[in-house]
Amino acid sequence: MEDAVTVAPRFASVGTAPYDFFGVYDGHCGVSVAWACRDRLHVVLAEKVAALGEWPTAEEQWREVMATSFSRVDGELALKEREVGSTASVAVVGPERIVVANCGDSRAVLSRGDMAVPLSSDHKV
């Protein structure tokens, strides 16, 4: 199995609002990158939010925080993992919002009644 998951309740100590992190990683050609994402992505995201001093409030702020965090983890792995990869779907759940980000063709959906509501878009090359 080449998959990995992260469940990190209250993953960052910023402000008083609790935010939880959930991640699903689908490894390709091995497990090492999925495992590294499992272990690092929420840590890098917490560091980025801590550097801001507060949780992002606007969609564009979240987009920047997520993109920067994904890019940093990718950079950490790029030199040592050339043949192995992973997709990622993550959610940060706070008291007033759920923020979803993904990389690759892993999808996030919200179940609303009998309907699946897409929360992400595939990234395919």
C-alpha positions in Angstrom: 0.0 0.0 0.0 1.4 3.4 -1.0 -1.0 5.6 0.9 -0.6 7.7 4.0 -2.9 9.8 6.2 -2.4 12.6 8.7 -4.9 13.5 11.5 -3.5 16.4 13.5 -6.0 18.0 15.9 -5.1 21.5 17.0 -2.0 21.3 14.8 -0.9 24.9 15.2 -0.6 27.2 18.2 -1.8 30.5 16.8 -4.5 32.5 18.5 -7.3 30.9 20.5 -9.3 29.3 17.7 -8.7 25.5 17.3 -7.8 24.3 13.8 -7.4 20.7 12.9 -5.5 19.3 9.9 -6.4 16.2 7.9 -4.4 14.9 4.9 -4.6 12.0 2.5 -1.6 11.1 0.3 -1.5 8.6 -2.6 2.0 7.5 -3.2 3.2 6.7 -6.7 6.0 4.2 -7.4 6.7 3.9 -3.7 5.7 5.1 -0.3 8.5 7.4 0.7 7.0 10.7 -0.6 3.5 9.9 0.8 5.1 9.2 4.2 7.2 12.4 4.0 4.0 14.4 3.2 2.2 12.7 6.1 5.0 13.7 8.4 5.9 17.2 7.1 3.0 19.1 5.4 1.0 20.0 8.5 4.3 20.9 10.3 5.3 23.3 7.5 1.8 24.7 7.3 1.8 25.4 11.1 5.2 27.1 10.8 3.9 29.3 7.9 0.8 30.3 9.9 2.9 31.0 13.1 5.1 33.3 11.0 2.0 35.3 10.1 1.0 35.5 13.7 -2.7 34.7 13.0 -4.9 32.4 11.0 -5.5 33.6 7.4 -9.0 35.1 7.0 -9.3 35.8 3.3 -9.4 33.1 0.6 -6.3 34.6 -1.1 -4.3 34.4 2.1 -5.2 30.8 2.5 -4.3 30.1 -1.1 -0.9 31.7 -0.6 -0.2 29.8 2.7 -1.2 26.5 1.2 0.7 27.0 -2.1 3.8 28.0 -0.2 3.6 25.1 2.2 3.1 22.5 -0.6 6.0 24.1 -2.6 8.3 23.9 0.4 7.6 20.3 1.1 8.0 19.6 -2.7 11.4 21.4 -2.6 12.5 19.4 0.4 11.8 16.1 -1.4 12.7 17.0 -5.0 16.4 16.3 -4.9 16.3 13.0 -3.1 13.0 11.5 -4.5 13.2 11.7 -8.3 11.3 8.5 -9.2 8.7 8.5 -6.4 5.8 10.9 -5.9 2.5 11.4 -4.2 -0.8 13.2 -4.7 -2.2 15.1 -1.7 -5.6 16.2 -0.5 -5.7 18.2 2.7 -8.3 20.0 4.8 -7.9 22.5 7.6 -11.0 22.6 9.7 -11.6 25.7 11.9 -14.5 27.0 13.8 -15.9 29.0 10.9 -14.5 27.4 7.8 -13.0 24.4 6.1 -10.1 25.1 3.8 -9.2 22.4 1.2 -6.1 22.1 -1.0 -4.8 19.4 -3.2 -2.0 18.5 -5.5 -2.3 15.9 -8.3 -5.4 14.0 -9.1 -6.7 13.2 -5.6 -10.1 14.8 -5.1 -11.9 16.2 -2.1 -15.7 16.1 -2.0 -18.3 17.2 0.5 -21.3 14.9 0.9 -24.5 17.0 1.0 -27.6 14.8 1.2 -27.4 12.5 -1.8 -25.0 14.8 -3.7 -21.2 14.9 -3.9 -20.0 18.5 -4.0 -16.5 18.9 -5.4 -14.1 20.9 -3.2 -11.0 20.5 -5.4 -9.8 20.3 -9.0 -7.4 17.8 -10.4 -3.9 18.9 -11.4 -2.9 16.7 -14.3 0.1 17.0 -16.6 
